[in-house]
């Protein structure tokens, strides 16, 4: 596993001046977010780390809550994200990446602050062991494309007894009492579907 990148100075806001670009006109946030998620999903499905990296800003951030790493980890910068993907992408088996549906889950354009523009989109996906969700913030770049400045991936629900033994333990009583928050900040229970031969599953490695 790649180490968490030290934030030597601090994470800079993706201002238009720092991105060396201007605010685009006639922004269609749904089309932009849909296109990015489609590329992201296909690259995850293909296991193509370099293609995924190309969708991020150089100083991008990826915060993972159990979905890929069975841990609470933050990866800062292209090199750190690359190491993380090379270590975990093939093992995670990501499928069915899609924009979240529902009126309150539609992509949103934020441009109220002068010099700052981003699109926030919610998405969902599955892995070999569970159902997951995520949030991505896309910013405009100098070449006209929109790239991820920060992304959050979160394990919402376990659906398989297959698990990383370093992150979970079996106990005598079926319990899954750890409380997490979902991709838009609401409390949500991390649940497991009981399978034949599985007596219990308990997440016990916390940040």
VOBA-1610 file (N, C-alpha, C; in pm, whole numbers, padded with zeros to 5 digits, always signed):
BEGIN
Unk+00084-00119+00000Unk+00000+00000+00000Unk+00088+00124+00000Unk+00052+00216-00085Unk+00128+00341-00090Unk+00106+00420+00037Unk+00207+00487+00086Unk+00192+00568+00207Unk+00108+00692+00177Unk+00046+00743+00281Unk-00029+00867+00264Unk+00069+00978+00233Unk+00041+01052+00127Unk+00132+01159+00088Unk+00131+01270+00192Unk+00246+01316+00234Unk+00248+01431+00325Unk+00204+01556+00250Unk+00123+01636+00314Unk+00081+01761+00253Unk+00184+01866+00295Unk+00293+01871+00218Unk+00409+01949+00260Unk+00374+02093+00298Unk+00300+02159+00215Unk+00258+02294+00249Unk+00112+02289+00291Unk+00025+02289+00194Unk-00117+02273+00217Unk-00182+02248+00082Unk-00307+02204+00088Unk-00380+02179-00036Unk-00433+02312-00088Unk-00395+02346-00209Unk-00436+02473-00265Unk-00577+02466-00323Unk-00651+02572-00308Unk-00781+02580-00373Unk-00761+02585-00524Unk-00848+02518-00599Unk-00834+02515-00745Unk-00891+02641-00810Unk-00828+02754-00781Unk-00875+02880-00839Unk-00849+02882-00989Unk-00925+02962-01059Unk-00907+02973-01204Unk-00766+03022-01238Unk-00713+03112-01157Unk-00578+03162-01183Unk-00474+03052-01165Unk-00491+02971-01062Unk-00397+02860-01040Unk-00409+02756-01151Unk-00530+02737-01201Unk-00552+02642-01310Unk-00517+02702-01447Unk-00485+02832-01445Unk-00447+02903-01569Unk-00557+02893-01675Unk-00679+02919-01632Unk-00792+02912-01724Unk-00896+03016-01687Unk-00999+03025-01767Unk-01110+03116-01741Unk-01237+03034-01719Unk-01335+03101-01664Unk-01463+03033-01642Unk-01530+03008-01777Unk-01556+02883-01812Unk-01621+02854-01939Unk-01762+02912-01944Unk-01810+02933-02063Unk-01946+02983-02081Unk-02040+02866-02108Unk-02166+02887-02075Unk-02271+02789-02103Unk-02234+02649-02053Unk-02205+02641-01926Unk-02165+02514-01866Unk-02285+02422-01849Unk-02277+02303-01902Unk-02379+02199-01884Unk-02323+02098-01785Unk-02353+02117-01657Unk-02291+02035-01554Unk-02331+01887-01564Unk-02452+01860-01609Unk-02495+01721-01620Unk-02416+01649-01729Unk-02402+01714-01843Unk-02328+01653-01954Unk-02180+01634-01918Unk-02121+01734-01853Unk-01980+01726-01816Unk-01958+01615-01714Unk-02042+01612-01611Unk-02028+01510-01507Unk-02054+01371-01563Unk-02154+01358-01649Unk-02184+01228-01708Unk-02068+01176-01791Unk-02007+01266-01869Unk-01893+01227-01951Unk-01775+01185-01868Unk-01748+01259-01759Unk-01635+01225-01673Unk-01658+01091-01604Unk-01777+01071-01551Unk-01808+00946-01482Unk-01801+00828-01577Unk-01844+00848-01700Unk-01837+00740-01799Unk-01692+00699-01825Unk-01604+00798-01844Unk-01462+00768-01865Unk-01400+00705-01741Unk-01433+00759-01626Unk-01381+00708-01499Unk-01424+00563-01479Unk-01552+00535-01503Unk-01604+00401-01485Unk-01541+00300-01579Unk-01525+00339-01706Unk-01465+00249-01803Unk-01319+00221-01769Unk-01248+00323-01723Unk-01108+00306-01686Unk-01093+00216-01564Unk-01185+00230-01468Unk-01184+00141-01353Unk-01212-00002-01395Unk-01311-00019-01482Unk-01347-00152-01531Unk-01231-00216-01607Unk-01159-00136-01684Unk-01045-00187-01761Unk-00921-00208-01675Unk-00923-00154-01555Unk-00805-00162-01469Unk-00691-00076-01519Unk-00724+00035-01584Unk-00625+00121-01648Unk-00589+00239-01557Unk-00485+00222-01477Unk-00446+00326-01382Unk-00408+00456-01451Unk-00334+00448-01561Unk-00289+00569-01628Unk-00406+00649-01686Unk-00505+00579-01735Unk-00623+00649-01788Unk-00699+00719-01675Unk-00706+00655-01561Unk-00770+00717-01444Unk-00692+00841-01402Unk-00560+00829-01396Unk-00475+00940-01357Unk-00496+01061-01449Unk-00518+01035-01578Unk-00536+01145-01674Unk-00662+01225-01648Unk-00751+01174-01565Unk-00876+01242-01533Unk-00864+01332-01410Unk-00743+01338-01351Unk-00719+01415-01229Unk-00626+01533-01254Unk-00644+01636-01172Unk-00548+01746-01168Unk-00418+01695-01105Unk-00309+01765-01132Unk-00179+01723-01080Unk-00177+01715-00928Unk-00246+01806-00861Unk-00247+01806-00715Unk-00379+01754-00661Unk-00442+01660-00736Unk-00570+01605-00695Unk-00563+01528-00565Unk-00679+01512-00504Unk-00692+01439-00377Unk-00793+01325-00394Unk-00760+01210-00338Unk-00854+01097-00335Unk-00865+01053-00190Unk-00984+01067-00135Unk-01012+01023+00001Unk-01093+00894-00007Unk-01041+00787+00050Unk-01111+00658+00046Unk-01152+00615+00185Unk-01280+00580+00199Unk-01333+00530+00325Unk-01376+00385+00305Unk-01281+00293+00317Unk-01303+00149+00316Unk-01332+00089+00179Unk-01373+00167+00081Unk-01416+00111-00048Unk-01304+00039-00121Unk-01185+00100-00127Unk-01071+00041-00196Unk-00965-00012-00099Unk-00947+00056+00011Unk-00832+00030+00097Unk-00863-00043+00228Unk-00992-00063+00260Unk-01029-00117+00391Unk-00970-00031+00503Unk-00968+00098+00477Unk-00909+00190+00574Unk-00961+00330+00541Unk-00920+00428+00619Unk-00952+00567+00593Unk-00823+00632+00546Unk-00810+00654+00416Unk-00684+00700+00359Unk-00707+00818+00266Unk-00610+00908+00261Unk-00611+01020+00169Unk-00484+01016+00086Unk-00500+01028-00046Unk-00387+01028-00138Unk-00383+01163-00209Unk-00269+01228-00202Unk-00256+01364-00253Unk-00153+01368-00364Unk-00196+01411-00481Unk-00104+01423-00594Unk-00106+01300-00683Unk-00068+01320-00809Unk-00074+01215-00909Unk+00010+01092-00870Unk+00130+01114-00821Unk+00217+01000-00790Unk+00160+00913-00680Unk+00102+00976-00578Unk+00044+00900-00468Unk-00082+00826-00513Unk-00164+00891-00594Unk-00285+00825-00646Unk-00247+00709-00736Unk-00141+00725-00815Unk-00096+00616-00902Unk-00054+00494-00820Unk+00025+00515-00716Unk+00068+00404-00631Unk-00051+00334-00567Unk-00145+00413-00520Unk-00267+00358-00459Unk-00344+00272-00559Unk-00362+00320-00681Unk-00435+00244-00783Unk-00361+00117-00823Unk-00231+00127-00839Unk-00153+00009-00877Unk-00161-00099-00770Unk-00176-00057-00646Unk-00182-00153-00536Unk-00322-00212-00518Unk-00428-00130-00538Unk-00561-00174-00499Unk-00661-00195-00612Unk-00636-00142-00729Unk-00738-00142-00835Unk-00778-00284-00877Unk-00681-00368-00907Unk-00713-00503-00952Unk-00782-00584-00842Unk-00745-00560-00718Unk-00801-00636-00606Unk-00945-00595-00573Unk-00980-00472-00609Unk-01110-00419-00570Unk-01222-00462-00663Unk-01193-00482-00791Unk-01290-00528-00892Unk-01412-00435-00896Unk-01391-00315-00947Unk-01496-00214-00955Unk-01585-00240-01076Unk-01716-00228-01056Unk-01812-00245-01165Unk-01926-00144-01151Unk-02000-00129-01259Unk-02127-00054-01259Unk-02113+00087-01201Unk-02016+00162-01249Unk-02000+00301-01205Unk-02103+00388-01277Unk-02178+00466-01203Unk-02287+00544-01262Unk-02316+00667-01178Unk-02368+00770-01243Unk-02415+00887-01169Unk-02531+00847-01080Unk-02538+00904-00962Unk-02651+00878-00873Unk-02777+00937-00933Unk-02888+00869-00914Unk-03015+00917-00968Unk-03097+00983-00859Unk-03191+01065-00900Unk-03273+01138-00805Unk-03251+01287-00819Unk-03356+01365-00802Unk-03347+01509-00827Unk-03245+01578-00737Unk-03237+01541-00611Unk-03143+01607-00519Unk-03001+01555-00536Unk-02983+01456-00624Unk-02849+01401-00647Unk-02790+01444-00781Unk-02857+01531-00850Unk-02807+01575-00980Unk-02678+01656-00964Unk-02590+01653-01064Unk-02469+01735-01059Unk-02501+01882-01039Unk-02419+01948-00959Unk-02443+02088-00923Unk-02322+02172-00962Unk-02348+02287-01022Unk-02243+02383-01056Unk-02230+02485-00944Unk-02108+02503-00893Unk-02080+02603-00791Unk-01991+02711-00852Unk-02044+02831-00861Unk-01967+02942-00918Unk-01995+03074-00848Unk-02042+03066-00723Unk-02078+03188-00651Unk-01955+03266-00603Unk-01844+03196-00579Unk-01723+03261-00529Unk-01638+03306-00647Unk-01605+03433-00654Unk-01521+03481-00766Unk-01389+03404-00776Unk-01359+03358-00896Unk-01233+03287-00917Unk-01237+03140-00887Unk-01351+03089-00841Unk-01365+02946-00811Unk-01487+02890-00884Unk-01466+02783-00959Unk-01575+02717-01030Unk-01553+02567-01021Unk-01655+02494-00981Unk-01644+02348-00987Unk-01782+02286-01002Unk-01783+02163-01048Unk-01904+02082-01058Unk-01892+01969-00957Unk-01995+01954-00876Unk-01997+01844-00780Unk-02096+01739-00827Unk-02052+01614-00832Unk-02137+01505-00879Unk-02130+01387-00784Unk-02243+01325-00761Unk-02251+01204-00680Unk-02257+01083-00772Unk-02193+00975-00732Unk-02197+00855-00814Unk-02199+00731-00726Unk-02228+00618-00789Unk-02237+00491-00719Unk-02160+00385-00797Unk-02119+00280-00728Unk-02051+00169-00794Unk-02053+00048-00703Unk-02014-00065-00757Unk-02004-00185-00676Unk-01861-00239-00684Unk-01824-00316-00583Unk-01695-00384-00583Unk-01722-00532-00556Unk-01616-00609-00545Unk-01630-00751-00521Unk-01698-00781-00388Unk-01695-00685-00297Unk-01751-00714-00164Unk-01862-00618-00119Unk-01894-00517-00197Unk-01996-00427-00145Unk-02048-00323-00242Unk-02144-00247-00193Unk-02203-00134-00266Unk-02138-00006-00214Unk-02102+00081-00306Unk-02025+00200-00269Unk-02085+00325-00332Unk-02043+00439-00280Unk-02085+00567-00335Unk-01966+00662-00334Unk-01982+00773-00404Unk-01872+00868-00411Unk-01917+01008-00445Unk-01827+01100-00425Unk-01848+01241-00461Unk-01722+01287-00533Unk-01741+01358-00643Unk-01626+01412-00715Unk-01650+01560-00742Unk-01545+01638-00734Unk-01550+01779-00771Unk-01460+01801-00892Unk-01521+01845-00999Unk-01451+01867-01125Unk-01424+02014-01146Unk-01306+02045-01198Unk-01270+02184-01224Unk-01226+02198-01369Unk-01244+02317-01427Unk-01201+02338-01566Unk-01049+02349-01574Unk-00992+02304-01684Unk-00848+02311-01701Unk-00813+02391-01827Unk-00686+02416-01842Unk-00637+02504-01949Unk-00672+02451-02087Unk-00676+02319-02104Unk-00704+02262-02237Unk-00853+02245-02265Unk-00937+02294-02173Unk-01081+02289-02196Unk-01151+02169-02135Unk-01074+02072-02085Unk-01137+01957-02021Unk-01164+01986-01874Unk-01249+01905-01815Unk-01277+01913-01672Unk-01214+01793-01604Unk-01140+01818-01496Unk-01071+01711-01426Unk-01107+01712-01277Unk-01083+01600-01215Unk-01114+01587-01073Unk-01008+01655-00988Unk-01052+01744-00903Unk-00961+01803-00805Unk-00965+01725-00675Unk-01083+01675-00639Unk-01092+01588-00523Unk-01207+01489-00541Unk-01188+01372-00483Unk-01287+01266-00494Unk-01293+01191-00362Unk-01412+01149-00325Unk-01434+01067-00207Unk-01501+00938-00251Unk-01448+00824-00206Unk-01513+00696-00229Unk-01542+00631-00095Unk-01661+00572-00082Unk-01710+00526+00047Unk-01779+00391+00033Unk-01745+00296+00120Unk-01815+00168+00125Unk-01942+00185+00206Unk-02058+00164+00141Unk-02187+00183+00208Unk-02242+00055+00269Unk-02222-00058+00196Unk-02288-00182+00239Unk-02210-00302+00190Unk-02180-00393+00281Unk-02113-00517+00244Unk-02215-00615+00189Unk-02183-00681+00081Unk-02274-00778+00020Unk-02211-00915+00005Unk-02086-00931+00049Unk-02016-01058+00033Unk-01934-01086+00157Unk-01925-01214+00196Unk-01841-01251+00310Unk-01693-01241+00279Unk-01657-01228+00148Unk-01517-01216+00112Unk-01464-01083+00166Unk-01353-01086+00233Unk-01305-00964+00296Unk-01156-00972+00320Unk-01099-00857+00348Unk-00958-00847+00383Unk-00942-00881+00530Unk-00874-00988+00565Unk-00865-01028+00706Unk-00795-00926+00794Unk-00717-00837+00737Unk-00650-00736+00817Unk-00744-00625+00858Unk-00862-00621+00794Unk-00954-00511+00821Unk-01079-00554+00895Unk-01111-00683+00897Unk-01233-00729+00962Unk-01201-00848+01051Unk-01290-00874+01142Unk-01272-00991+01229Unk-01406-01059+01249Unk-01404-01190+01270Unk-01525-01266+01297Unk-01545-01276+01448Unk-01670-01259+01492Unk-01703-01269+01633Unk-01822-01361+01649Unk-01862-01390+01774Unk-01969-01486+01798Unk-02106-01429+01767Unk-02123-01300+01782Unk-02253-01238+01759Unk-02251-01159+01631Unk-02360-01168+01554Unk-02370-01091+01431Unk-02389-00945+01469Unk-02293-00862+01436Unk-02307-00722+01470Unk-02234-00637+01367Unk-02292-00528+01334Unk-02231-00430+01245Unk-02279-00295+01295Unk-02216-00250+01402Unk-02267-00134+01474Unk-02189-00007+01448Unk-02093-00012+01356Unk-02017+00109+01327Unk-02099+00203+01242Unk-02104+00325+01282Unk-02185+00425+01214Unk-02096+00510+01126Unk-02134+00521+01000Unk-02058+00602+00906Unk-02150+00709+00849Unk-02096+00793+00764Unk-02177+00887+00690Unk-02167+00855+00543Unk-02277+00879+00471Unk-02276+00847+00329Unk-02210+00961+00252Unk-02216+00953+00118Unk-02140+01045+00035Unk-02191+01188+00039Unk-02311+01210+00096Unk-02359+01348+00106Unk-02378+01388+00252Unk-02310+01314+00341Unk-02302+01359+00479Unk-02410+01309+00572Unk-02501+01222+00525Unk-02606+01173+00612Unk-02558+01048+00685Unk-02601+01029+00814Unk-02562+00907+00884Unk-02617+00785+00812Unk-02536+00679+00803Unk-02583+00556+00740Unk-02512+00438+00800Unk-02584+00331+00828Unk-02526+00210+00884Unk-02454+00133+00773Unk-02335+00088+00803Unk-02267-00005+00714Unk-02321-00142+00746Unk-02384-00208+00648Unk-02455-00332+00673Unk-02391-00447+00598Unk-02422-00567+00640Unk-02374-00686+00571Unk-02491-00780+00549Unk-02499-00842+00433Unk-02598-00943+00405Unk-02544-01077+00453Unk-02614-01140+00546Unk-02562-01264+00603Unk-02568-01375+00499Unk-02460-01448+00485Unk-02448-01558+00392Unk-02441-01690+00469Unk-02478-01802+00405Unk-02463-01931+00471Unk-02319-01953+00517Unk-02304-01996+00641Unk-02171-02022+00693Unk-02102-01901+00751Unk-02165-01781+00739Unk-02106-01660+00794Unk-02180-01625+00922Unk-02110-01635+01036Unk-02174-01608+01164Unk-02177-01461+01196Unk-02073-01390+01155Unk-02069-01248+01185Unk-01960-01181+01105Unk-01968-01048+01100Unk-01865-00969+01036Unk-01863-00834+01104Unk-01748-00791+01148Unk-01739-00668+01224Unk-01619-00588+01178Unk-01643-00465+01134Unk-01532-00378+01098Unk-01470-00325+01225Unk-01339-00343+01242Unk-01278-00301+01368Unk-01154-00216+01347Unk-01119-00184+01222Unk-01002-00100+01199Unk-01048+00039+01160Unk-01033+00133+01251Unk-01080+00269+01230Unk-00963+00364+01226Unk-00986+00480+01163Unk-00879+00580+01156Unk-00858+00642+01292
//
